[in-house]
Protein backbone atom coordinates (compact mmCIF):
# COMPACT_ATOMS: atom_id res chain seq x y z
CA UNK A 1 0.00 0.00 0.00
CA UNK A 2 1.32 3.47 -0.81
CA UNK A 3 1.49 6.07 1.93
CA UNK A 4 -2.08 6.75 3.12
CA UNK A 5 -3.67 10.20 3.14
CA UNK A 6 -5.71 9.56 6.30
CA UNK A 7 -4.98 7.43 9.37
CA UNK A 8 -7.76 6.34 11.70
CA UNK A 9 -6.68 5.37 15.20
CA UNK A 10 -8.96 2.96 17.05
CA UNK A 11 -7.93 2.18 20.64
CA UNK A 12 -9.51 -0.96 22.07
CA UNK A 13 -9.75 -2.45 25.54
CA UNK A 14 -11.94 -5.52 26.06
CA UNK A 15 -13.97 -4.48 23.02
CA UNK A 16 -14.74 -7.91 21.57
CA UNK A 17 -18.48 -7.22 21.43
CA UNK A 18 -18.22 -4.06 19.29
CA UNK A 19 -14.78 -3.91 17.66
CA UNK A 20 -15.64 -5.94 14.56
CA UNK A 21 -18.57 -3.67 13.70
CA UNK A 22 -16.42 -0.59 14.32
CA UNK A 23 -13.57 -1.76 12.06
CA UNK A 24 -15.90 -2.99 9.32
CA UNK A 25 -17.71 0.36 9.30
CA UNK A 26 -14.39 2.06 8.54
CA UNK A 27 -13.25 -0.50 5.95
CA UNK A 28 -16.34 0.09 3.78
CA UNK A 29 -15.63 3.81 3.41
CA UNK A 30 -15.04 4.97 -0.14
CA UNK A 31 -11.97 7.13 0.50
CA UNK A 32 -9.21 5.64 -1.66
CA UNK A 33 -6.27 6.23 0.68
CA UNK A 34 -6.59 5.49 4.39
CA UNK A 35 -5.15 3.19 6.99
CA UNK A 36 -6.56 1.93 10.27
CA UNK A 37 -4.27 1.84 13.27
CA UNK A 38 -5.67 -0.52 15.90
CA UNK A 39 -4.20 -0.31 19.39
CA UNK A 40 -4.97 -3.13 21.79
CA UNK A 41 -4.67 -1.66 25.28
CA UNK A 42 -3.99 -4.86 27.20
CA UNK A 43 -7.36 -6.53 26.59
CA UNK A 44 -8.11 -9.71 28.54
CA UNK A 45 -10.89 -10.90 26.22
CA UNK A 46 -10.64 -11.86 22.50
CA UNK A 47 -10.01 -8.31 21.29
CA UNK A 48 -6.33 -8.95 20.49
CA UNK A 49 -7.15 -11.96 18.30
CA UNK A 50 -9.91 -10.06 16.48
CA UNK A 51 -7.50 -7.20 15.75
CA UNK A 52 -4.82 -9.62 14.55
CA UNK A 53 -7.34 -11.26 12.21
CA UNK A 54 -8.17 -7.91 10.60
CA UNK A 55 -4.45 -7.19 10.26
CA UNK A 56 -3.91 -10.47 8.42
CA UNK A 57 -6.84 -9.92 6.04
CA UNK A 58 -6.53 -6.20 5.23
CA UNK A 59 -3.43 -4.36 4.06
CA UNK A 60 -4.92 -1.07 5.34
CA UNK A 61 -4.90 -2.32 8.94
CA UNK A 62 -1.95 -2.11 11.32
CA UNK A 63 -2.13 -3.48 14.88
CA UNK A 64 -0.16 -2.55 17.96
CA UNK A 65 -0.39 -4.23 21.36
CA UNK A 66 0.53 -2.65 24.69
CA UNK A 67 0.03 -3.27 28.39
CA UNK A 68 -3.13 -1.65 29.72
CA UNK A 69 -2.34 2.04 30.05
CA UNK A 70 -5.67 3.72 29.34
CA UNK A 71 -7.33 5.15 26.26
CA UNK A 72 -5.17 8.30 26.17
CA UNK A 73 -1.96 6.32 26.05
CA UNK A 74 -3.45 3.95 23.47
CA UNK A 75 -4.25 6.96 21.24
CA UNK A 76 -0.73 8.29 21.81
CA UNK A 77 0.67 4.94 20.71
CA UNK A 78 -1.32 5.34 17.50
CA UNK A 79 -0.13 8.92 17.06
CA UNK A 80 3.48 7.77 17.41
CA UNK A 81 3.19 5.52 14.34
CA UNK A 82 1.26 7.90 12.07
CA UNK A 83 2.61 8.37 8.57
CA UNK A 84 0.18 11.16 7.64
CA UNK A 85 -0.95 14.61 8.74
CA UNK A 86 -4.71 13.89 8.78
CA UNK A 87 -6.26 11.98 11.67
CA UNK A 88 -9.63 10.57 12.71
CA UNK A 89 -10.05 8.86 16.06
CA UNK A 90 -12.78 6.44 17.09
CA UNK A 91 -13.72 4.51 20.20
CA UNK A 92 -15.55 1.20 19.57
CA UNK A 93 -17.32 1.27 22.93
CA UNK A 94 -19.64 4.08 21.84
CA UNK A 95 -23.02 2.71 20.92
CA UNK A 96 -25.81 4.92 19.64
CA UNK A 97 -29.41 4.24 20.57
CA UNK A 98 -32.34 6.05 19.04
CA UNK A 99 -34.78 7.31 21.65
CA UNK A 100 -38.36 7.58 20.46
N, C-alpha and C positions, 0 to 999 in steps of 0.2 A: 504494500500500500504506500502511495506517495504521502508526503507530509500533509496531515489533515488541516483543514481550515478552522474547525471547531472541535474542542475537546469537551466532553461531558463527564464530570466526576460524579460517581455514585458511591458514597460510603455505605457500608452495610454491616450491621451487627445483629445476629440472630434474626435475619430477615427472610428465612426460607419460605414463609407463607406469601410474601408479596414481591420478592426480588425478581422472579421470572417475568411476571407481568410488567414490572417497571422496565427491565432491560428490553423486553420485546417491544414495548411501546416506543422506545428510542430507536431500535433497529429498523422499524418500518418507516421512519421519517424519510422524506424524499431528498433531503440535502445530499449532494453528491460527495462531500468531503468532510467526514467527521469521524472521531474515534470516541470510544467509551472507556473511561478509566474506572475500573471497579476496585474499591479498596475494602477488603475484608478486615474488620476491626476486631479480630480475636473471637469470632463467632464460635459458639459451642454446639450449634445445631448443624444442619446440612448446607448452610449458606456457602461455605468455602467450596464444597464440591460443585454446587450449582454454578458458582462464578467460574470455576475451572472448566466446566463443561462449555460454557459460552465462549471462553477464551479459545478452546480447542476448535470450535465450530465456526467462529467468526473472526476474520482478520482485523476487523475494526475494534475488537475488544482486547484490552490489556488488563491484567489482574495483578494486584499487589496484596500481600498478606502482612499483617502486623499484629503485635500483641494488643489487647484491648486498651485503648488510650483515649477513647471518646470521639465523638463525631467531628469536633474541630480538628483534632490531630489527623483523623482519617482524611478529611478534606485537604489539610496541609500536605499529607503524603501525596495525594493526587496532584496538587499544585506543583510539587517538587519535580514531577515527571512530565509536566506539560511540554509540548513541542509547538504550541500555538499561542496567539495573543487573545483569542476569543474563548470564553468559558461559560458553560451552563452547569449548574449544580442541582442535583436532585436527591431527595431522601425517599427510599422506597417504603418507609413506614407510614407515609401520609396516605390516607384513604379518604376519598370524598364521598359523602352521602348526601343525596338530595332530600331535603326536608319539604314535605308537602303539607 
